């Protein structure tokens, strides 16, 4: 595999911080789906910023090629870094980029990368291009891929009053009977997030939709219960 000079710089930089003692438990936590360099989250963001302050950020077209290269590397930290590199170009995102983001969701998928892509790429993208939101996320919700389904449910987390309830409701109900843990958890998480905006709506939704799995219900009302708002 031929690597660009920029990716080689990234590797040379992060290899200096390789820590096998940290790497093993990090990989274990991810069920050994990926090897790690061994840079914990608390240190990782610090190093990402150090790298960005040391080396010029490439232009956007080059960045997308670099992101593809980074996702082809085995260590998980490079995938995280790739996502952060895309965030740096947020102002340059164009409508067709959602197809690129979708390809990243499907590349070496697990909850950690999928949730990061959802919150840092998909979430702000659809705030910028709301006219594309419904068709794209509906297709994800109805797909056979659990990670696309998960993103269709959680990408609005943090939208607060900007939440499109019609979309959220539809995607939850389309997947409410799923036996997949990551889907049930996503439904509960999305409802819990929205409960901070309108907890009565969430209570009514949970009570009136019997298709919801117990895990989704428990997760949905956690914040409401902790605040003592359940009568």
C-alpha positions as CSV (number, residue, x, y, z in Angstrom):
1,X,0.0,0.0,0.0
2,X,1.5,3.3,-1.1
3,X,1.0,6.1,1.3
4,X,1.0,9.8,0.7
5,X,3.7,12.0,2.3
6,X,1.1,13.5,4.6
7,X,-0.1,10.1,5.9
8,X,3.5,9.1,6.5
9,X,4.0,12.3,8.6
10,X,0.9,11.3,10.6
11,X,2.3,7.8,11.2
12,X,5.7,9.1,12.1
13,X,4.2,11.5,14.6
14,X,1.9,9.1,16.4
15,X,4.3,6.2,16.4
16,X,6.4,8.2,18.9
17,X,3.6,7.7,21.3
18,X,3.0,4.0,20.8
19,X,2.3,2.3,24.1
20,X,1.6,-1.5,24.0
21,X,0.5,-1.5,27.7
22,X,-2.3,0.9,26.9
23,X,-3.0,-0.6,23.5
24,X,-4.0,-4.1,24.7
25,X,-6.8,-3.1,27.1
26,X,-8.0,-0.5,24.5
27,X,-8.3,-3.2,21.9
28,X,-9.9,-5.6,24.4
29,X,-12.6,-2.9,25.2
30,X,-13.4,-2.9,21.5
31,X,-13.7,-6.7,21.5
32,X,-10.4,-7.0,19.6
33,X,-12.0,-5.7,16.4
34,X,-9.1,-3.2,15.9
35,X,-5.5,-2.9,17.1
36,X,-4.5,0.4,18.8
37,X,-1.4,2.5,19.0
38,X,-2.2,2.9,22.7
39,X,-3.1,6.6,23.0
40,X,-6.0,7.0,25.4
41,X,-8.8,9.5,24.7
42,X,-7.5,12.1,27.2
43,X,-4.1,12.2,25.4
44,X,-5.5,11.7,21.9
45,X,-7.2,15.1,21.5
46,X,-4.2,16.9,22.9
47,X,-2.0,15.1,20.3
48,X,-4.4,15.8,17.5
49,X,-4.3,19.5,18.3
50,X,-0.5,19.4,18.5
51,X,-0.3,17.8,15.1
52,X,-2.7,20.3,13.5
53,X,-0.6,23.2,15.0
54,X,2.6,21.6,13.7
55,X,1.7,20.7,10.2
56,X,-0.4,22.6,7.7
57,X,-3.9,21.2,7.1
58,X,-4.1,20.0,3.4
59,X,-6.8,21.3,1.1
60,X,-10.2,19.7,1.1
61,X,-9.8,17.4,-1.9
62,X,-6.5,16.1,-0.7
63,X,-8.0,15.7,2.8
64,X,-10.6,13.3,1.5
65,X,-8.0,11.2,-0.2
66,X,-6.0,11.2,3.0
67,X,-9.0,10.1,5.0
68,X,-9.5,7.1,2.8
69,X,-5.8,6.2,3.3
70,X,-6.1,6.6,7.1
71,X,-9.1,4.3,7.2
72,X,-7.1,1.6,5.4
73,X,-4.6,1.6,8.2
74,X,-5.2,-1.0,10.9
75,X,-4.8,1.1,14.1
76,X,-8.0,2.7,15.4
77,X,-6.4,6.0,16.3
78,X,-5.9,6.8,12.6
79,X,-9.6,6.4,12.0
80,X,-10.4,8.9,14.8
81,X,-7.8,11.3,13.4
82,X,-9.3,11.0,9.9
83,X,-12.7,12.1,11.3
84,X,-11.1,15.1,13.1
85,X,-9.3,16.1,9.9
86,X,-12.7,16.3,8.1
87,X,-14.1,18.5,10.9
88,X,-11.3,21.0,10.1
89,X,-13.0,21.5,6.7
90,X,-16.5,22.0,8.0
91,X,-17.0,25.3,6.2
92,X,-16.1,23.6,2.9
93,X,-18.6,20.7,3.0
94,X,-20.8,20.4,-0.1
95,X,-24.1,18.5,-0.5
96,X,-22.4,15.5,-2.1
97,X,-20.2,15.0,1.0
98,X,-23.0,13.1,2.8
99,X,-22.3,10.2,0.4
100,X,-18.6,10.3,1.5
101,X,-19.7,10.4,5.2
102,X,-21.9,7.4,4.6
103,X,-19.0,5.5,3.1
104,X,-17.1,6.1,6.4
105,X,-20.0,4.9,8.5
106,X,-19.7,1.6,6.5
107,X,-15.9,1.4,6.7
108,X,-14.6,-0.7,9.6
109,X,-17.8,0.0,11.5
110,X,-18.2,-0.2,15.2
111,X,-20.0,2.0,17.7
112,X,-17.0,4.2,18.5
113,X,-16.3,5.4,14.9
114,X,-20.0,5.4,14.0
115,X,-21.0,7.6,16.9
116,X,-18.1,10.0,16.2
117,X,-19.1,10.3,12.6
118,X,-22.7,10.8,13.6
119,X,-22.0,13.6,16.1
120,X,-19.1,15.4,14.4
121,X,-20.0,15.0,10.7
122,X,-23.6,14.0,10.0
123,X,-25.1,16.1,12.8
124,X,-23.6,19.4,11.7
125,X,-24.0,18.5,8.0
126,X,-27.8,18.2,8.2
127,X,-28.0,21.4,10.2
128,X,-26.4,23.0,7.1
129,X,-28.3,21.0,4.5
130,X,-31.7,20.3,6.0
131,X,-33.2,19.9,2.6
132,X,-31.2,16.7,2.2
133,X,-31.9,15.3,5.6
134,X,-35.2,13.4,5.2
135,X,-34.5,11.4,2.0
136,X,-31.0,10.4,3.1
137,X,-31.8,9.5,6.7
138,X,-35.0,7.7,5.7
139,X,-32.9,5.5,3.4
140,X,-30.6,4.7,6.3
141,X,-33.4,3.9,8.6
142,X,-34.8,1.4,6.1
143,X,-31.5,-0.2,5.2
144,X,-30.3,-3.5,6.3
145,X,-27.2,-2.1,8.0
146,X,-27.4,-1.6,11.7
147,X,-24.9,1.3,11.7
148,X,-26.8,3.3,9.2
149,X,-30.0,2.6,11.2
150,X,-28.2,3.8,14.4
151,X,-27.1,7.0,12.8
152,X,-30.6,7.7,11.4
153,X,-31.8,7.6,15.0
154,X,-29.1,9.5,16.9
155,X,-27.8,12.1,14.4
156,X,-30.2,14.7,15.8
157,X,-28.9,14.4,19.3
158,X,-28.1,17.9,20.5
159,X,-30.5,19.6,18.0
160,X,-32.8,20.4,20.9
161,X,-35.7,22.6,19.6
162,X,-34.3,22.1,16.1
163,X,-35.1,18.4,16.2
164,X,-37.4,17.2,13.4
165,X,-39.8,15.1,15.5
166,X,-41.5,13.6,12.4
167,X,-38.2,12.2,11.2
168,X,-37.1,11.1,14.7
169,X,-40.5,9.4,15.4
170,X,-40.5,7.6,12.1
171,X,-37.0,6.3,12.4
172,X,-37.6,5.1,16.0
173,X,-40.9,3.3,15.1
174,X,-39.4,1.7,11.9
175,X,-36.7,0.1,14.2
176,X,-38.5,-0.2,17.5
177,X,-38.9,-4.0,17.3
178,X,-35.2,-4.6,16.4
179,X,-33.4,-7.2,18.5
180,X,-30.1,-5.4,17.9
181,X,-28.6,-4.0,21.1
182,X,-27.1,-1.0,19.3
183,X,-30.4,-0.1,17.8
184,X,-32.3,-0.5,21.1
185,X,-29.7,1.6,22.8
186,X,-29.8,4.3,20.1
187,X,-33.6,4.6,20.4
188,X,-33.3,5.1,24.2
189,X,-30.4,7.5,23.8
190,X,-32.3,9.7,21.2
191,X,-35.4,9.8,23.4
192,X,-33.4,10.6,26.5
193,X,-31.7,13.5,24.6
194,X,-35.0,14.9,23.5
195,X,-36.5,14.5,27.0
196,X,-34.3,17.5,28.1
197,X,-36.4,19.5,25.6
198,X,-39.9,18.1,26.2
199,X,-40.0,15.3,28.8
200,X,-43.8,15.0,28.7
201,X,-43.7,14.2,25.0
202,X,-41.1,11.5,25.7
203,X,-43.2,10.0,28.5
204,X,-46.3,9.9,26.2
205,X,-44.2,8.4,23.4
206,X,-42.8,5.6,25.7
207,X,-46.3,4.9,27.2
208,X,-48.1,4.8,23.9
209,X,-45.7,2.8,21.8
210,X,-45.7,-0.8,23.0
211,X,-43.3,-1.9,20.2
212,X,-40.4,-0.3,22.1
213,X,-38.1,-2.8,23.7
214,X,-37.5,-2.7,27.5
215,X,-33.9,-1.5,27.0
216,X,-35.1,1.5,24.9
217,X,-37.7,2.4,27.4
218,X,-35.3,2.3,30.4
219,X,-32.7,4.4,28.5
220,X,-35.4,6.9,27.4
221,X,-36.6,7.8,30.8
222,X,-33.3,7.8,32.7
223,X,-32.9,11.6,32.7
224,X,-36.6,12.1,33.5
225,X,-36.5,9.7,36.4
226,X,-33.3,11.2,37.8
227,X,-34.9,14.6,37.8
228,X,-37.9,13.2,39.7
229,X,-40.3,14.2,36.9
230,X,-42.2,11.0,36.6
231,X,-45.5,11.3,38.5
